[in-house]
Amino acid sequence: MVRNEVESNRRRWDELVPIHAASRFYDIEGFKRGRSTLLPVELEELGDLQGKRLLHLQCHFGLDSLSLARAGASVTGVDFSPRAIALAKEISNEIGVKARFVESDVYDLPKVLDERFDLIFSSYGVLCWLPDLPAWASVISEMLDDGGTFLLVEDHPLASLIDEKEAAPIRIVYPYFSDGRPTRFDVQGTYTDRSATVENSTSFEWTHPLSEIIDSLIGAGLRIEHVHEFPFSFFQRHASMRLHPDGTWHFPNDYLSFPMLLSIKAKKPNLEEAI
């Protein structure tokens, strides 16, 4: 059954590509003129990218991937949407920024790419599309070179409980813990255009508490370097939130000390460290 749910998600993401590409949210024209899509959190935690072999998981149509390439990394972006990968290649060729883009489900990646990377990166709204986190973490471990680093910058699981439709007060409407079954959503529109009409209106999302994310990485043999939590979001999750100059969204006067975003850095031990 999971295969059907993932395929439903893929069809929806394929359809959303041109809607997202035309939106002010992604601002592709601004990106082509040199705007970076990377926010302060990932820029600080990724560090110096010059010469790094970087694998970007679930890259959509590649704006972050190409921003990472502009910062000096040798980038491979991966996404399960053929339409997204096609657009990523088109943008890469148009702006003259070299990056490789590969169409693949995360779980199939070791069959598609027979190589290892210094750094694997994944960010913003990615884990909810993955039904099996231990398998996800195993792929990351397999694709990392010895001594390599994985960085996840993602919605905090607590923030995902918020009802985004209500202006006030904040309401918790989704469960934190999961029985492994996804939540089904049947909605028109998308986060870049709530009024858009789409044929593929059904999607499925999986809930993953923080403990599951961390335990999956540890179980795959990775060593957790840090877990950071932040009281802001990368998008306007709630109507009362306001945009800061750095591109992040905060509650007014930071009156709610509520984790909205997290980062997890993990390392694959080299042979000396593993002994």
N, C-alpha and C positions, 0 to 999 in steps of 0.2 A: 504493500500500500504506500510506503514511503516514496517509492519511485514515482508513483502517480502524483503525489503531492509536490515533489521536487520538480517534476515536469510541468505541472500547473504554474509553479513559481517562475520557471524559465520562460514559459510563454508570456506571462505577464511582464517580466522584465524586458523581453524582446520588444513588446509593444510600447513600453514606457521610454525606450531609448530616444526616439525622435521628440517626444514630449519634453523630456528632460533636456535634450540638446538645445531646444528652442527657448528654454526658460531663462529668466534673469537669475534664478538660483545658481545655475552653473556658469552663466556668463562666458560662454565659449569665446566670444569675440574679444572680451577683455583678457582671457587667458592667452589667446593667440598673440596679443600685444605684449605679453610678458608677465601678466599677473600670476602669482603662485597660488595654488589652492591649499597649500599646507598651512595649518594653524599653529600657533605658538607651542602647544603641547607636543605635537609630534616633531616639530623642528628642534626643540630643545632635547627631546629624549632620543631622537635618532642620531644626533651628533654629526660629526664630519662624515659625509657620504662619498668623498672623493675616492674613486676607484673601487668602491664596494660592489660586489656582485649581489644584487638585491632582487628578491622575489616578492612581488606585490600580489597578494591573494584577494580575489573578489574585487577587481579593479574597476568595474563598470566600464565606462568608455575612456578611461585612462588619463584623466586630467591630473590626478594625484601622481600616477606613475610617471607622467611626463614632467611634472614639477620635481619629482625625485631625480629624474634624469638631468634636468637643468641644474640640479644641485651637485652633480658630479658622479652619481651612481650609474652603474651598468644595469639597466632595469629590464626585468621580464614581468609583464603584467598578465594576470590570468583571470578569466571570467567564464561563466557557463553560458553566457548569452552571445550567440554568433553575431547578432546585430550590434551589440556593444563592442565586441572585438573588431568588427569591420570599421566602425566609426573611430575607434582608438587608432587604428593603423592609418586611416585617412588623415586625422589630425596630426599625427606624428610626421607623416610625409609632408603635409602642408607647411608646418612650422619649421621643419628641418631639425627636429630633436629626435635623436636616435633612441629607440626602445623596441623591444620585442614583445608582441602580444600573442597570447596562446589561448585558444578556446578549449576549456576543460572544466569539468566539475572538480572541486577541490579533492575529493576522494580518489579520483582517477589520475591525479597529477603524476605520481611516480611512474605510471605506465606511459605517460606522454613525454616527460622530461627526464632524461637519464643524466642528471648533473646535480651539483650541490651549490649552495649559496652561502655567502658570508652573513647575510642579513635577510630575514623574512619579515614582512610588514603587512598588517591588516588593520583596517580602521573603519569605524562609524557605520553602525547598522549592518554588521556582517553575521554575527553569531546566531541571530534569530532565524536565519535561513538554513542552518546546519542541524540536521537531526541527531548526529552522533559526534559528540565532542571528543571522546577518547580516540576515535578514528581520525578526526581532524588533527589532534595533537600528534598522533603517530605519524601522519603525513609530514607535518612540520619538522619533527625530529629527523625523519628520513631524508628530507630535502636540505637540511642544514649541514654545512660542513662542520667538522670537529672544531669546537671553539666559537661557532657561529651564534648569532643572537636573533631571537624572535621578539618583536615588539607589537603588542596589541593596544590600540587606542579605541575605546568602544563606549557605547552607552553603558552606564552603570545599571546592573539588573534592577536596583531599586527604582531608578528613574523610569524604567519601562512599565512600572505598575500604574503610572499616572494616567488619568483620563484626559486626553489632549483636547477633547471637544468642549469641556466645561471651562468657562472663563474664570469662575471663582465659585466656591473655594476649591482648593486642590482635592481631588477625590482619587482614592485607590480603587481601581476596578479590575485589575488583572492579578492572577496569582503569582507569588514569588517562586514557590516550589512547583515542580512539574512531575507528572506521572509518565513523561516521555511522549505523550500525544501532543500534536500541534494544535494551536488555536486557528480556526478557520475565519477568514475575513472575506466578506463580499461587499466591496466598495467601488464606487466610481472615483475617478480622480487619482491624484498622486501628491506627494509632498511638495512638488514644484508647481502644481496646478490643481487645486481642489475641484475645479469645475470641469476638468477634462473628462470626456466620455471615452471609455475603454471597453473593448470587447472582452478581454480577459480580466474580469473583475474579481476573480477568486484567487486568494493567496493563503498560504499556510506558514505560520511562524512557530518556532520552538522556543520555550522558555528555558534559560540556563542560569541557575543561581551562581553567585560568585564562587562558592566552594567547588562546584562542578568544573568551572573554568580552570581554577588553580589545580585541583586534583588531577584533571586530565593532562595538563602539561607536566606535572610531576610524574604521573604514571607513564608518560612517554619518555622518561629519562632526562627531562630538562630540569635545570636548576633555576629556581625563581630568584631573580636579582632584586626586583622590587615590585610592589603593588602600590600605585598612587591613586587617590580619589580626589575629585574636584567638584566644587559646588556650582558648576556652570555646565552648559550644554553647547553642542555644536550647531543646534538649530532651535527655533522657537517652539519648544516642547509644550509650553503653557502660555496662554494669552497674556498673562501678567509679566512675562519675561521681556527684557529689553536688550537690544543689541549693544555690545561694547565695541569700542574702536578696533580691538584686536580680532574681531570676527566671532567672538563667543557670546552666548546668551546667558543673562543673569536675571535673577529675581530682583525687583527694585530694592536698592539699598542693601542687597544681600541679606534680606531679613530671614530667609530660610537657609539654614546650614544643612543642606540636603545633597547627598552625593548624586550628581547627574552624569558624571563622566569618570572613566577609570583608565589607567594604563597599567599594563603588565609587561615587564621585561624578563625574559628567560634566556638562559644560555645552555647550549649543548656542550657538555664537558669534553675537553680534548682527551687524548689517551692517557696523559700523565695524571690529569685530574680524576679520571674515571677509575684509576687503579686504587 
